[in-house]
Amino acid sequence: MATSVEGIAHELNLENVDPLPEDFDPTGVIKDPLPPLVNDSRVGVNVEGNGEVKKEREIVLGRNVHTMCLEVTEPEADDEVTGEREAYMASVLARYRKSLLERTKHHLGYPYNLDFDYGALGQLQHFSINNLGDPFIESNYGVHSRQFEVGVLDWFARLWELEKNEYWGYITNCGTEGNLHGILVGREVFPDGILYASCDTHYSIFKAARMYRMEFEKVNTLTSGEIDCKDLKAKLLCHQDKPAIINVNIGTTVKGAVDDLDLVIKTLKESGFNDDRFYIHCDGALFGLMMPFVKRAPKVSFKKPIGSVSVSGHKFVGCPMPCGVQITRLEHISALSSNVEYLASRDATIMGSRNGHAPIFLWYTLNRKGYRGFQKEVKKCLKNAHYLKDRLRDAGIGVMLNELSSTVVFERPHDEEFVRKWQLACQGNIAHVVVMPNITVEKLDKFLAELIGKRAVWYKNGTFQSPCVASELGNENCFCGLHK
Ligand SMILES: Cc1ncc(COP(=O)(O)O)c(C=O)c1O
């Protein structure tokens, strides 16, 4: 067996390779690559009465993730031989998988469709697929999935009625990125424009306003959560000298309210803003893929004077990783894009590297379900949402469901443990369940039975009372002591 350097060089046919410079020491790496352990300043020290030192982490917001973190430990020198590390990691992953199954079973509060099977795509896990740059201009990184990405974009452009040669878009990392892009396009079209968004708007729009240092007007909402067009008009009339950039919600985060796009356009026109003086971005992160299939919903269409639409791919569509779709008019994009020589592509996106797996997941699910499949799922979600609303109301629980929505908003459960178990999103006195395709009547029945049973205990002897939700949901939807 060849063990000498010469022998190895001969085996690898390296004899003709230029020698390394004499002062190059190939073993000259840092001796001990382990960085020193850092003191964990996240934990405070608390001396108990018995003198025992107990570490506590100050909880600022949310839960204390670091108390349950899985430490990364350094492999022992002989781990490779014993396989102990592999076995340890396999057991951690198996336990994690089990906990995911459990958490998935009790998931109601976030608008994520967890009903999917992408087993066929497992074979692609071995590839580092990256669509960095423009979806329509191939870069010199060959391991990409642009062919899937453009297919998906075409599908959405057709849904929102924009011709293939008139649209530009890309698959984003999430709905937030779509919003950041949509507002950026609006600002590039109207650099001195004022951004208008309702107070029930997702925080990503407020983030965009801060990032781009835009002048900003917050518009009131109705009890339903929809933008109040009377207030919008009043605010537009105060700034007639500057163009308007408006965010229209196709489903608000908390109440699932759908802004009336047609009324927003009418309000703009009545306030003296012609098509060339406003830019509308539609935030369809939540219901962007549901509303096209609901008869009475205001139609989101590029036949109307809108500039962009975005949607999240991991919500109603049901992608297992966060992603989204952003579509805008091609004419707006040239101002925003620049050539990047080292990519040999153009860049008009927000991020650099882009997840190349996501387009394949989207392509796969769109192909399987098609427009008709999504329509069926929308119908089921709306039906189940009505079922939940009716059962809550029957049980005397304050509840509201917007007509075009599958977000059922109701009084916040008294017990945080219950909230955590069912992963309900809460704000003030209200909580919500977003009925997605994976949420069945059986699951809702389980949830209802547990909630009704717990309420009987929480409010049994009058120490606690169910919260008043009149200011959030309206008097007619509140069943507290005062309003029932
Ligand atoms: C209305 C709305 N817009 C934007 C977003 C952000 O989407 P993402 O979580 O995909 O970034 C959300 C998230 O829930 C949302 O509800």
The ligand as an SDF file (V2000), in Angstrom:
LIG
                    3D

 16 16  0  0  0  0  0  0  0  0999 V2000
  -51.4340   39.7480    6.7200 C   0  0  0  0  0  0  0  0  0  0  0  0
  -50.0510   39.2200    6.8280 C   0  0  0  0  0  0  0  0  0  0  0  0
  -49.0890   39.7580    6.0670 N   0  0  0  0  0  0  0  0  0  0  0  0
  -47.8250   39.3400    6.1260 C   0  0  0  0  0  0  0  0  0  0  0  0
  -47.4660   38.2960    6.9460 C   0  0  0  0  0  0  0  0  0  0  0  0
  -46.0480   37.8320    6.9860 C   0  0  0  0  0  0  0  0  0  0  0  0
  -45.9240   36.6140    6.3790 O   0  0  0  0  0  0  0  0  0  0  0  0
  -44.6790   35.6650    6.6610 P   0  0  0  0  0  0  0  0  0  0  0  0
  -44.8810   35.1070    8.0310 O   0  0  0  0  0  0  0  0  0  0  0  0
  -44.7790   34.6740    5.5690 O   0  0  0  0  0  0  0  0  0  0  0  0
  -43.4680   36.5140    6.5760 O   0  0  0  0  0  0  0  0  0  0  0  0
  -48.4320   37.7030    7.7550 C   0  0  0  0  0  0  0  0  0  0  0  0
  -48.0740   36.6080    8.6600 C   0  0  0  0  0  0  0  0  0  0  0  0
  -48.8470   36.0490    9.3470 O   0  0  0  0  0  0  0  0  0  0  0  0
  -49.7600   38.1780    7.7010 C   0  0  0  0  0  0  0  0  0  0  0  0
  -50.7270   37.6570    8.4560 O   0  0  0  0  0  0  0  0  0  0  0  0
  1  2  1  0
  2  3  1  0
  2 15  2  0
  3  4  2  0
  4  5  1  0
  5  6  1  0
  5 12  2  0
  6  7  1  0
  7  8  1  0
  8  9  2  0
  8 10  1  0
  8 11  1  0
 12 13  1  0
 12 15  1  0
 13 14  2  0
 15 16  1  0
M  END
$$$$
